Amino acid sequence: MPANRFRSRSYKRMRKNTPGGENVLRYKKKKPSKHVCAECGAILHGVPRGRPYEIGKLSKTAKRPSRPYGGYLCTKCMRKLFKQEARK
């Protein structure tokens, strides 16, 4: 019987082959949802999906695009914002 915390479906069940030749169940947390644009809700490209401890191991440039509003706005909304600022 698995431990109580593993009985919910918030954990992904993975079958692993051990060196001893037996199949065992391993439990892994599921991936979080994809990051979305704050303005239009489109999926952001260049932003990795991962649990906080996995993201923390990445370099700063791997965590989000290195442009203004990178990781916050999609390119379409970013360009729209720059045009609005230029017109003021």
Order of alpha helices (4+ residues) and beta strands (2+ residues): beta-beta-alpha-alpha-alpha
